[in-house]
Amino acid sequence: MLTPNATTASTAAIHACGFPCRAVRMASGTAASAAGKKITETMAMASPEIVTSVLERLRELGIRFSIDDFGTGYSSMAYLRRFRIDRLKIDRSFVENLGRDPDDEAIARAIIQLAKALRIETIAEGVETEAQLDFLRFTGCDYIQGFYLSPPVPADAITQLLQPVLDTT
């Protein structure tokens, strides 16, 4: 359930001339299918034609995309089809009360079910407790990220943190 590698693409970066080439260089050293870019709902909705064009060009190079903070912006179900997103990141505001708030549970469950129906993976942000993890596993969330796994660490510490996992493969 570890979160796949991804970097966030800003609105300015998406609009910048040559963004697809820079995105590929940023992903160098990583298999294209493992590399990913995150876009926020707000950014995607601000200029959907440009975003669609850029995403399609990068998708042809094997780069995958996720919508960050899903459910907190201008969510339009049509954009899930239009952008051909690979992953939805469930915003932490829906995760923090899992196990305590039936409304947040209903929203998280609905996002996961919608994503599954559209063949989109899900990533839950801000997972901090075992109860949250249990709920997300039970409902079929694909990946989690948050303090439950690890607090933020410097980039150079990632290899050391993952060494036990790498030793078993």
VMD Tcl script that draws the C-alpha trace (Angstrom):
set ca {
  {0.00 0.00 0.00}
  {2.98 2.36 -0.27}
  {2.31 5.39 -2.44}
  {3.81 5.35 -5.96}
  {6.46 7.93 -6.84}
  {5.00 11.28 -7.94}
  {5.78 14.98 -8.17}
  {3.28 17.82 -8.32}
  {2.90 19.81 -11.53}
  {1.93 23.44 -10.91}
  {-0.41 25.49 -13.08}
  {2.53 27.56 -14.31}
  {4.50 24.42 -15.20}
  {1.61 22.93 -17.18}
  {1.23 26.17 -19.14}
  {4.97 26.58 -19.74}
  {6.29 25.84 -23.19}
  {8.26 22.62 -23.16}
  {6.69 21.21 -20.00}
  {6.42 17.66 -21.39}
  {10.18 17.54 -22.05}
  {11.04 18.89 -18.59}
  {8.64 16.41 -16.99}
  {10.40 13.53 -18.72}
  {13.81 14.82 -17.59}
  {12.47 15.12 -14.01}
  {11.38 11.49 -14.17}
  {14.75 10.32 -15.56}
  {16.20 7.44 -13.66}
  {12.67 6.17 -12.99}
  {10.78 3.81 -15.25}
  {8.24 5.93 -17.11}
  {5.37 3.74 -15.96}
  {6.43 4.28 -12.34}
  {6.90 8.03 -12.71}
  {3.92 10.15 -11.94}
  {2.66 13.70 -11.85}
  {0.01 15.11 -9.55}
  {-2.35 17.85 -10.57}
  {-4.84 19.57 -8.29}
  {-8.52 19.74 -9.16}
  {-8.36 23.55 -9.13}
  {-5.49 23.58 -11.64}
  {-7.19 21.08 -13.91}
  {-10.44 23.00 -13.96}
  {-8.78 26.38 -14.58}
  {-7.59 25.45 -18.09}
  {-8.95 22.05 -19.07}
  {-8.02 22.28 -22.77}
  {-4.34 22.96 -22.06}
  {-4.21 20.35 -19.29}
  {-5.83 17.73 -21.55}
  {-3.31 18.41 -24.33}
  {-0.28 18.25 -22.02}
  {-1.52 15.14 -20.20}
  {-2.07 13.28 -23.46}
  {1.44 14.10 -24.69}
  {2.97 12.94 -21.43}
  {0.77 9.84 -21.27}
  {2.22 8.81 -24.66}
  {5.63 8.83 -22.92}
  {4.35 6.51 -20.19}
  {3.91 9.06 -17.39}
  {0.90 8.47 -15.13}
  {-1.28 11.09 -13.45}
  {-3.23 11.56 -10.28}
  {-5.67 14.22 -9.16}
  {-4.53 15.55 -5.80}
  {-6.96 16.49 -2.99}
  {-9.92 14.91 -4.78}
  {-13.28 16.00 -3.46}
  {-12.27 19.42 -2.15}
  {-12.31 21.50 -5.34}
  {-14.46 21.70 -8.42}
  {-15.00 17.96 -8.79}
  {-16.64 17.20 -12.09}
  {-17.18 13.60 -12.99}
  {-16.74 14.52 -16.66}
  {-13.13 15.56 -15.97}
  {-12.31 12.06 -14.70}
  {-13.03 10.77 -18.21}
  {-11.61 13.75 -20.05}
  {-8.22 13.72 -18.34}
  {-7.86 9.91 -18.24}
  {-6.41 10.05 -14.75}
  {-4.61 7.01 -13.31}
  {-5.07 7.78 -9.61}
  {-7.33 9.80 -7.32}
  {-5.84 11.09 -4.09}
  {-8.54 11.19 -1.41}
  {-8.08 14.41 0.54}
  {-7.03 14.10 4.17}
  {-10.14 16.01 5.25}
  {-12.18 12.88 4.38}
  {-9.64 10.52 5.95}
  {-9.05 12.13 9.34}
  {-12.42 11.08 10.82}
  {-12.68 7.58 9.35}
  {-13.90 5.27 12.09}
  {-15.67 8.17 13.84}
  {-17.79 10.01 11.27}
  {-20.25 8.09 9.08}
  {-20.48 10.99 6.61}
  {-16.71 10.98 5.95}
  {-16.84 7.19 5.68}
  {-19.63 7.45 3.10}
  {-17.67 10.01 1.07}
  {-14.43 7.99 1.17}
  {-16.29 4.79 0.27}
  {-18.04 6.56 -2.65}
  {-14.76 7.95 -4.01}
  {-13.14 4.51 -3.83}
  {-16.11 2.81 -5.49}
  {-16.27 5.46 -8.23}
  {-12.56 5.10 -8.89}
  {-12.81 1.29 -9.04}
  {-15.70 1.51 -11.51}
  {-13.58 3.79 -13.73}
  {-10.44 1.64 -13.35}
  {-8.63 4.40 -11.43}
  {-6.39 3.64 -8.45}
  {-6.95 5.42 -5.13}
  {-4.50 6.94 -2.66}
  {-5.68 8.10 0.77}
  {-3.80 11.11 2.14}
  {-3.13 11.76 5.80}
  {-3.53 8.26 7.22}
  {-2.50 8.42 10.88}
  {-4.32 5.63 12.72}
  {-4.88 1.91 12.49}
  {-8.65 2.51 12.38}
  {-8.23 4.64 9.25}
  {-5.98 2.00 7.68}
  {-8.47 -0.78 8.50}
  {-11.36 1.15 6.94}
  {-9.35 1.92 3.79}
  {-8.19 -1.69 3.40}
  {-11.75 -2.97 3.87}
  {-13.15 -0.56 1.27}
  {-10.45 -1.37 -1.28}
  {-8.23 1.73 -1.27}
  {-5.10 0.92 -3.29}
  {-2.49 3.03 -1.50}
  {-2.06 5.15 1.61}
  {0.26 7.90 2.67}
  {0.65 9.62 6.00}
  {2.21 9.55 9.42}
  {0.91 6.02 10.03}
  {3.64 4.84 7.66}
  {6.26 7.49 8.34}
  {6.66 11.19 9.05}
  {8.17 13.22 6.18}
  {11.83 12.37 5.64}
  {14.60 14.01 3.61}
  {15.13 12.58 0.13}
  {18.52 11.12 1.02}
  {16.94 9.10 3.87}
  {14.45 7.30 1.59}
  {16.87 4.55 0.57}
  {17.73 3.82 4.19}
  {14.04 3.81 5.16}
  {13.18 1.38 2.37}
  {16.25 -0.85 2.71}
  {14.40 -3.61 4.63}
  {11.83 -3.80 1.83}
  {14.52 -3.76 -0.86}
  {16.44 -6.54 0.90}
  {13.42 -8.89 0.67}
  {12.91 -8.48 -3.10}
}
mol new
graphics top color blue
foreach p $ca { graphics top sphere $p radius 0.5 }
foreach p [lrange $ca 0 end-1] q [lrange $ca 1 end] { graphics top cylinder $p $q radius 0.2 }
display resetview
